[in-house]
Amino acid sequence: MARNRFKGMDVTKKVFNRQTGREEIPLETIVALREAELSYEEIGKLVGCSKATIANRLKPVLGKIKAVGNYRKARSNLLAVKEMDILGGITPEKIEKTAVKDLAFAFDKVYAAGRLEDNKSTANIATYAHLLREKEQVEDDLREDENELKELEAYYGPVDESEGNEGDAGKVSRETVSESR
């Protein structure tokens, strides 16, 4: 006996429902067919029952399915509203308490979820933050080197940028400064 198939799914496979004591088409199958925009009548013909049976099976979950669809469409905005709620909860009084770290943690989680929902990577933020820290470290190291060079120039005299001027007693080359460290 050939089974009815829809997009690779066996739509006539039945499961035993303990509540009704009957074998039924799984609700997941009916929902999947409805989400594929088939009418109740088309679903009924595929699974071997009436459109009224399909309507009755979908009635308890149809509102929830629509609510989930609406939630998914508005999810990014709902996460942004939650971010605002969390930020609004940070008051001067709460800042004085240690519990503010919990608000910051919650905000971070909601913010990351919102970025993911908008198809933006949260790893990019971590990478950017890491690069900023490294840039700051390099700038700090450069400032230290410049200060050290100024100290050496004050002690030895100005540094000669050109090569091969070892004959000038009053000037020190960069090589000589590096060797004296």
Order of alpha helices (4+ residues) and beta strands (2+ residues): beta-beta-beta-beta-alpha-alpha-alpha-alpha-alpha-alpha-beta-beta-alpha
